[in-house]
Amino acid sequence: MSNHVLFEIGVEELPARFIDYAEEQLKDKTEKWLQDNHLEYKKIKTFSTPRRLAIQIHALASEQTTITEEVRGPQEKIAKDENGNWTKAAIGFTKGQGKQLEDIYVKELNGISYIFVENTTEGKRAEEILPNFSEIISAIAFPQTMRWGSDSYRFARPIRWLVALLNDKVIPFEVAHVKTNNITYGHRFLGDKMIITDPLKYESILENNYVIPDAKKRESMIVEQIKELENKEGFQIAVHNELLQEVRNLVEYPTVFFGKFAENYLELPSETLITSMAEHQRYFPVYSHEDGTLLSYFVGVRNGDKEHIENVVKGNEKVLRARLKDAEFFYDEDRNRSIDYYLEKLKTVVFQDKIGTIYEKTQHVVSITEQINRKLQQTDEVMELSKRAAEISKFDLVTDMVNEFPELQGIMGEKYALHFGEKAPVAAAVKEHYFPIQANGELPKTVVGSVVSVSDKLDTIIGCISVGLTPTGSQDPYGLRRQAIGILRILSEQRWEISVEELVSITENLYEINDTEVKDNINSFLKNRAAYILSEHGIDQDVVQAVLAKEIGVFHYTIEKAKILSRMRNDDAFRSIQEALVRVMNLGKKQEQTNIEQTLFRTDSEKELYNKYVQVKDSVNEAILKLDAEKALVELGKLTEEIHSFFEHTMVMVEEENIKNNRLALVHVISNLIEQYADMTLIEWKQHK
C-alpha cells in the first residue's frame, strides 16, 4: 500500500502578499527535509488560500533508506606497527565508529594506503520521522509576524487548526498549543467542518465546501469568468498580473462581478480612477472595446458564490462612490491653488532629519541639474526647461490628491503643472523624474526628464550615505539601490559622455563631503550596482571586476568594453595579445616610477617597446576619448609583438639600479595605459583552462 501524507496549517486570514512566498517555502523546506531524512517519495503538491497552507506528499516510502557509508581512518603505516599489529590509532578509530578490529579493511587512495570500516545506518519508519514536521512549520519566514495570547510563538497570523495525516492516521505533534487532528474547515461562511480520511481527497473535499485550495486554479477561474463577462457585456477588462495574483490570494472561492459608477467621474484623470479602483479596492478597470477609453464600470472578485451577488455589487458601488467623490473634491481643491503655494508648503515637510526639508532637497536638485547640463553642453532651451522642472519637481507631494493617493506622485504633478500653465516638457519631466519606479521599470523618455531624474537620485543617494544611511542587508528604506540602478540605466540609455565619478563629485561638493570613508562608501555602493547591471547583461564576474577596477567611468562605454572582453576571452586569436597585456600589468601595476630616460636603454627590444608605446599611446587615448571600445583594444593590441620581444630579450631586474628602474618605469607607463581600458590581470582567460 502506498503511503500518502497531508499537512495543513489553518490560520486567521493571511495578508495576500505573504501567501505565495510562504507556499514556496513550504515546498522547498519539505523537499529538503525529506531528502535530509532519506525518505523517498513520488511527488509533492502544495496548496494555499488566505486561511491555510497545505502540502501533500504522494507515495512516501514506509521507512528511511538504509545508508551504508565508508569511513576512512588513518594511513595503514600509522594503523600498524612494524610487526603488523594494530596500533592505538587503529583501536581508537574502530571504537569511535562502534566497530571491531576485524571490521577493518585497507584501500589505496592516490597511492596511499588507508584503513576503512563500513557504517550501516538502519532506516527508521516514516511514522517515527513525520512528527518532526513541526520544525518545518516553525521555520516558515514572513515579512512580519505576531504573537497571540500569552504564548511567545510567532507566526504571520494565529494558528487555529492543524491537519497531519499518514493515510488515515493522525500524525501526532503540537505547534503553538494546537494539536494535530484530521479535521479541516471549508469556506468561513459557506463551508462546514470536515473529517479527512484520505490525504489524496483533500482538494476535492475542500472544493465541495467552497474552497479552491490550488492558487493557480483560483487564478484560472478568475480569468475565465472575466473572459465570459467581456464576451457577454462587450467591453474590455484590464487584467494586470500583479493585481490578479493579489486578488486570487484574497479569496478562497472566487466569483467575478461588475458594478457601475456615475459617468461624471470620468472627467477625473483616468489614473485617479484606476488607482481608486485597483490600488484601494482591488477592482479591475473596464475599457471600451472599440477605442480603448475608460468606461464607468469596475470588475471585482467576491469571496463566495453568486448567491445575493446583487447586494455585493451595490455595497461595492457605494464604497467606490465615496472614494471617487473624495477624489473629485481633492482634484478641484488642488487646482484652485498655485504651484507657489505648494512650494511654500514644501518648506515645512522634512525629507530626512539630518538632510533637511523637501524644499531644500529641490534646491539641491536644481544645482546638480545646472551643473550636469553644463558638463553635457546642453542647449539653452534644455537648461531652462530642466531647471524649472527641478524647481517644481516635488510640488505635487503636498497636494490633497497625492496625500490621499501616494501612488499618483509625479502623475498628478504633470497634470497639475499643465493646468497651472507650465510648458509641456517641464510637466512631463515632473512625472518622469521618478522613473524608473522599479529597478527594471520604464525610463524617462525626454532629455529634460532624464537630467532631473539623475539629479534627484544622486542627491538622495549621496545625501543619505553622507549621514550614515547606507543600505544594509534587506534594509533600504529610501530605495537607494533602486535609484542607483536607475541612474546607471539612464546614463546607458542616453549615452551621455560623462563619467559616474564626475556626477558623484558634483553632488559630493554640494554636500561638502571631505571624509574619505564616506567617499569610499559612496564609490563602493555605486560600483556594486554597476556590477549588478553588468551581470544582468550576461557579463561574468571576473570581466565585471576588470572593467570596474579603476572606475565606473562613462557607463555605456564600460558596458561595451565588458562585452568585447567577454567575447575575446574565448577567442584563441586574441591569446597572444592577452598574454602580452597581462604580463605587462602583472609587473607594471606594482611600480610607481614613471620617469623614463631613453639614454638608459641598453637593448634593442626596450627601445622598440618604448618607440611602439609612443606610437600607439596617442591613438589609444584618442579612441578612449571617443569612447570607441573596439578601436582602443585594437590599438593596445599593437604593442603585443614588442612586449613579447622585450620580456624575451631584456632582463628587467638587473643589478644596475638606474637601468632597472628605467625598465620598470617603461613597464609601468604601459601598464597604466592598459589599465585605462581594464585590469586584464583579473580576467580568467578561458583559453588557458
N, C-alpha and C positions, 0 to 999 in steps of 0.2 A: 504494500500500500504506500502511495506517495504521501509525503508529509507536506502540508501546506500551512503557512503561518500568516497571521494577521495581527498587526499592531495598529491601534487608533488612539490618538490623543484628542480628547474632546475638550474644547476651551470656550470661554466667552469670545465674542467676535474679535478676530484679529484685524489689525489695520491692513488694508488691501496691499500696501507697499511692502509688508513683511512676508507675504504668503509665498510668493514664487521662490524667494531665496531660502525660506525655511524648508520648502518641499525639496529643493535641490540638495540642501544639506542632509536632510533625512535620507535621501537616496545614497549620496556619496558616503556618508558615515556608516550606513548599514552595510554597504558593499565592502568597505574596508574592514569593518568589524567581523563580518563573516569570513573574509579572507584571512584575517589575523587569527581567527579561531578554527581555521581549517575545516569549515563547514561548506560543503558544496551545495549548489542549488541550480535550478534551471533558469529562472528569470525573476526579476523584481519589478513590481509596479507600484507607483506612488499615487496618492490622491491628496487633494487639498480643497477646502472651502473656508469661508470665514470662521466656521465653528469646529474645524477638525483638520488634522494632519494624519495621514494613514499610509501604511505600506503593506503590500502583500509579498510574501516570499514563496514562490512556486517550487514544488518538488525539492524540498530541503532534505539533505541527507540525514539519516537517523542518528548518525554519530560522526564525530570528527574523524578526519583521515588519520590513520596511524602513520606517524612520522619516524623514519629511520634516518639518523644523521651520523656522519663520520666525524669523530672528534680527533684532532691532531694533538699529539703530545710532544715531548722533547725529542731532539735528534737521537738516533739509535746509539751513537757513541757516548752520549750523556746518560742514556737509559740503561746501558750495560757497562759493567766494569771489564777489566782486562781478562777476566776468567769467563766472561759471557753471562754473568749473573745480573739479575735486575738490581738497579741501584735505588737509593731512596727517592730519587727523582721519579722513577717509573712507578714505584709503590705509591707515592703521593698522588701521582696523576690518576692512577686507576681508582684509588679510594675516593678522590674528588668527583669522579664520574660514576661512583657506585658500582664499579666493576671489579673483577678479579684479574690477577696477573695472567691467567690462562686466556683472557679475552683479548690480550694484546696481539696485534699483527703489525708487520713492518711494510711500509711503502716508500717508494722513492719519488721525491718531488724536486725537479730541477737539479738532478744529480746528487741530491742529499737524502739520506735515509732517515725517516721519522717513524715513531711508534704511533699507532692509532687504536681506538676502540670504537665500537658502534653503540649508539644510544637509541633505543626504540621507545617512543612515547605512545602509549596506547590511547586511542581516541576516546573521549568522554561521550556520553549520549547527548544528543541535541537538547533534550528536555532539561539537562543539567546546566547547559550554557545559556539557554534563551532567557531565563530571568534576569540575566545581566544586561538585557536590552535597556533597562532603566538608565544605564550610563549614556546611551545614545540620546535619549530624551533630554537629559540634563545638559548634554553637550551642544544642543542646537542654539546658535547665537542669534540675537536680534539687535537691531539698532538701539532699541530701548527695551528695558524690562521693568517689571513691577513685582512688589511683594503684596500678599493679601493675608488678611487675618493676622495672627501673631507669629506666623512662620517666617523664617529667613529665606526660604526657597524663592528663587526668582525665575520668572518666565514672562513671555510677552503679555499674556493675559492669564487669569486664573484657570487652572486645570480643573474641569468638572467631572470628567469620567475617563477611564482607560479601558480599552479592549485589548486583550492579549490572548491569542488562541493558537494552539498547536492542534490542528484538525478540530475536534470538537471539545478539546480540553483547555481550560483556562491555565495560562502560564502565570504563576503567582509572583508578583512583586508589587512594590508600592512607590509612588512618586508624589511628593508634596501631600502626604497623608491621604492620597487617593489610591485605593486598591484596585487591581485589575479584576475585570469580570468579562462576561460575554454579552453585555447589554450596550447597545448603541441607541442613538436618538435621531429621528428624522427631522424634517423642517420644523423650526421652532413653533409655527402656528398650524401647519397643515399635516405634520407627520406624527408618528407615535413612538413610544419606546419599544425596542425590538430586541429579541434574543437571537444571536448569531450562532449557528451550529456548524457552519461550513465557511471557512475563510474565503473560498472562491465565490461565494454567493453574496459577498459584502456589497459589491457595486449594485447588483440587481435589487437587493433588499432596500438599499437607500433610495434608489430611483423610484421604487414603488411607494416611497414615503416623501416624495417631493424634494429629494436631494440628489443633485448630479455631482458626484464626488470627483469626477475627472475634469480638471480645469479646462483642458483643450476641448472637451466635449461641450462644456458650457459655452465656451467661446464660439464654437461652430454653431450652436443653437441660436446664439445672438445674431451672428452673421446671416444665417438662413432666414430668420424672422425679419431682419432688416431688409433683405432682398425681396421677400414676399411683400413687405409693406411698400417698397419702392415700386414694384410691379403693379400693385393694387391702386396706389394713390397717384402714380405718375410723376413723382418727384425724386430728387437725388439726395441721398443721405451721406454726409461726410463721415467716414469711419476711420479715425486715426488710431493706429495700432496701440499707442501708449494708453489712450483713453479706453480702448476696447479691453486691454489687459486689466486695467484697473477695475472696470465695471464687472468683468467676469469674476473678480475676486471680492466683489461686494455682495454677491448673491449666491444662493445655493440652488435655486430653481428659477432660471431666467424667463421672463415674459416681456416681450417688447411692446411698447405702446407709443402713441404720439399724441401731442396736445398742440394748442394754438395760443398765440399771444396777439395783442392788438397790433394792427398793421402800422399804426403811427409810430411805434417804437423802431421801425425800420429806418426812420430818419436819423437815428443814432448811428455813430460809426459802427460798421459791421464787427470790428474787433471787440467793441464793448459788448455787443450782443453775444458773440461767440464765447467770450471769456465768462460772461454771466452764466451761460448755459453749460459750457464744457468744464471750466475750471471749478465752478462753485456748485453746480447742480448735477454734474456728470451726465449732461444731455448731449446728444449728437445733433449738430445743426443740420438744417434742411435747405437745399438749394433747388432752384428751377432746373429742370432737365433740359430746357431749351437754351437759356442764356447764362446759366450758372449764377444768377443773382440769389441772394439770401432771401428765404421766404419766412413768413411769420408762423413757422411750425417748429417743434422740437420733438426729438425722439428720446425716450427714456427706457430703462430696463427695470422691471419690477422683480422683487424677490418673492415670487409666488406664482400662482396660476392666473387664469383670466377671470376668475370669479370677482364680480364687482369692480372690474377694471375701470369702469366709467368714474367711480368715486376716486380712484387713484389718479386718473387723468385730471379731474377737477382740482384735487389737492395740489398737484404739481403745477398746474396752471396758476393757482393762487400764489404759490411761493415764488414762481418766476415773475409774475406780475409785480410783486412787491420789490423784487430786485431791480427790475427794469425801470420801475418808477423812481427808485433811488438813483439809478444811473442817469436817467433823464434830468433829474434835479441837479446832480453834480455837474453834468455836461453844460447845462445852462448857466449855473453859477460860475463855473471856471471861465467861461467865455466872456462874462461880464466884468472881468478884472483885466489886468495887463501883465505883460512879461516883467516889467519893472517891479510890480507888486510882488511877484513870485521870487524875483531875485533878492529883494529885500528880506523876504521870509527865510531864504536860504541862510542868511547870516545868523539865524537862531537855531539851525539844525546842525548838530555835531556829527561829523563824519567818523572821527575817531579821537578819543580824548587827547592823545599826545600829538595829534597831527593838526586838528582844527576843525572848522565848520565846513560844510559842503560848499559854501560861497568861497571860502579861502581855497578850497580844492580847485574850483573852477578857475581862479586866478592863476594857480599853478599850471593848469592845462592850457590856458591862453599863452603863457610864457613859453612852455615847451612847444606848443604848436607853432608859434612865430619862429622859434629857433630851428625847428625841423624844416619848415618851409624855406628858410634862408639856406640851409645846408643843401636842400634839394633843388634850389634855384627855381622855385615855383613862380608862376606868373603873378602879377599884382592882383589879378582877379581871384585866383585861388587863395592867396594870402588874406585878402579882405574877407572872403566868404568863410574861410576856416577860422579866422579869428572871431568873427561874430558867432559862428556855430559853437566854438569853445566857450564863449561868454555865456551863452544861454543853454548850454548842453544839459544842465540839470534842473532847469526851472520847473519842469512838469512834476518833479518829485514831491512838491508841496501843493499840488492841485488836489481837489477833493476826489476826482476820479481815480488818480493813481494811488491816493491814500486808501481808497476802498478796494481797488483792483491793482495791486503792485505789479502784476504781470504785464500791465499796459504801459510801464515806463518806456519812454522813447517813442512808442507808438502814438500815445496821446501828445507827446511833445511835438512830433511832426505836425499833427493835425492842428493843434493849438497855435503853433508857430505860423502856419499858413493863415489861420484865422486872424492873427494879430499883424499880418502884413509882411512877414519875413519872406525873403527870397526862397524859391523852391529848393536850390541846392543847400541852403542853410537848414531849412526844415528837414530835408532828407538826412543831413548829417546828424541832426539831433537824435534821430532814430537809429541811424547806422553806427553811431559811435559806441553803442552797446554790443555790436556784433564782434566776434561770434558769441552768441549767448551760451552755446555749448562748445566743448573743445573742437568738435568736428562740424560745428554749425555754419550757417551762411555767413560769408564775409561781406564787409561794406562794398558796395558797387562803385561808389564815387571816390575820387581822389580826396575831396574835402572830408567826407566821412571817414576815410582811411586815416588821414592825418590826425583828426581829432580822436579817433578810436585809439591809435597808438599812443598819443599823448596822454590820454586819460588813464590807460592801462599802465604806462610807465610810471605815472605819478602814484597810482595806487600801490604798485609793486614796491617801488623804491621807498616811498613814504612808509609803508608798513614794515618793511625789513629794517629800515633805519631806526625804528622804535622797538625792535625785537619781536616782530610778529611774523617771523619766517615760519612757513607751514612745517608741521612735524607729523609724521605718520599719516593718519587719515584726517587730521585736523587742519582745515584750511578755510576758516570762516569768511575770509574776504575773497575767496576764489582766485588766489594769486596764481596757482598753477594753470588754471584755465585761461587767465588773462595773459600769462606769458606765452602760452601756446598761440593765443590769438594774435599777439604782436608778431611772432615769428611767421605765422601763416600769412598775415597781411604783407609783411616785408617780402616774402617769397612771391606772393600773388602780384603785388605791384611792381616787383623787380626794381626796388629803389636801390640806388648806388650809395648806400650809407651803411656803415657797419653798426652792429648792435652795440658795440663798445662806445661809439660816438653818441648814440642815443642815450645810453646809460650815463655817460659823462655829463650831458646836458642836464639831466634830472638830478644827478648827484650834486652838481654845482648849485642848483636851485635850492637843495636842502642843506647845502654847505657841509657835505659829508667828507670828512678827512680821515676817519677811523679806518685803518687798513683792514681790520677784521670784518667790519660792516661791508666794505667794498668787496672783500673776498666772498662773503656770504651771498651778495647780490650776483657776483660773477658765477659762482658755483650753481646757484639756483637757476639762472638762465641757461647755463651750459647743460644742466640736466634736462631742461625742457627741449633744448635744441637736439640733444641726443635722442630723446623720445621721438621727436618728429622724424629725424633721420632713420630711426629704426622702423617707423611707420612706412617709410619709402623703401623698405626692404634692405637697408644697409646693415651689414654685420657690425658688431660692437668694436672690433679692432680698427676697422676703417673709420667708424664714427670717432673714436678716440684720436685717430691720426689727424683728421681734418679739424678737430676742435682743440688740438694740443696747445696751439698758440692763442687763438681767439675764435669767437664765433664768426666774426667778420661780416661781410655782405652776405646775407643768408642764402639767397638764391644761387650765388656763386659757390658757396660752401656745399650746398646740396649737389650742384653739378660736379664739383671735384670728387665728392664721395661716390657718386655714380660711376664716374670714369675710373677711379681707383678700384672699385668693386669689380668692374669689368676686366681691368688689366691684371688683377691679382690671379686670374685664371688663364692668362694668355702667356703661353710659353715664349712667344716672340718678344715679350716685354722683360723676360727674365734677366737678361744681361744688363738692361737699364736699371732695373730694380736693385740688382746686386751692387751695382756701382753707387747708386744714390744712398743705399742703406750703409754701405761700407764707409762712405764719407761721413755720414751723420753719426755713426757709432763712435767714431773718433772725434769728429769736429765739434759736436754739440757739448762735449765735456770741456772744451777750451774757451778762453776768453780773449786771447790776444788777436787783434785784427790788423796790426801794422805789418805790412808786407814790404820787404826790401828786395827788389829784383837783383841787386848786386850780390845778394847772398845765395842766389840759385847756383847749384853745382851740377845738376843733372839735366839732360835734355827733357826728360819726362816731366820734371816740375816746371820747367819753363813753358813746355807745351800746354800743361794743365792751366797754368796761370794765364797764358795767352787766350786759351779757349774760354776760360772764365770771363775774362774781359770782353771777349767777343760776344758771348751769349747773355751776359748779365743784363744789358740794356733791353734786349729782346724779351727776356723772361719778365723783367719788371714792367715792360710795356704791355705784355699780354696780361699780367696780373692787374695792371691799372685799367685795362679794358675789360677785365673780368672774363677773359677768354680762357676757360679752364683747359680745353683741349690743346690750344696753342702753347700755353705755359708749360704743360708737361712735355710736349714735343721739344720745346727749346731746352728744357732741363735735360732731356734725353741726349742732346748733342754733346754733353760732357762725358758720356759713357766711355768712349774709347780712351780718352786721355786719363780718366780716373783709373781705369784698369791698368794702363801703362805706368802711371805714377806709382801705384802700390806694388807693381811687379818689379820696377827698376829703381825705386827710390826708398831708402831706409829713412823713416821719419824720425825715430827715436835714436839719433846719433849722439855721440858724446859732446860734440861742439854745441854749446848751449844756444848760441845765436842762430845757428843753422837749423837746429831742432825747432826752436820757437818760430822761426820764419816759416818752416814747413807746416807746423801746427796752425799758424795763423792763416795760411793758404787753405788748409782743410776746413778751418773754422768758418771763413767767409763763404765758402761754397756750401757748407752745411746750413748756414743762415739763409742763403738764397733758396735752398731746397725747402727749408722749414717754413718759409713764407707760403709754400703750397700745402705741405702736410709733413707730419713727422713720420717718415717712411719706416722707421725702426719699430713702430707699434703695430704694423700690419703683419698678419700671419700669411705670408705669401704661399698660396696653395700649391704651386708647382714644386715646392720644396718638401712636400709631405710624401 
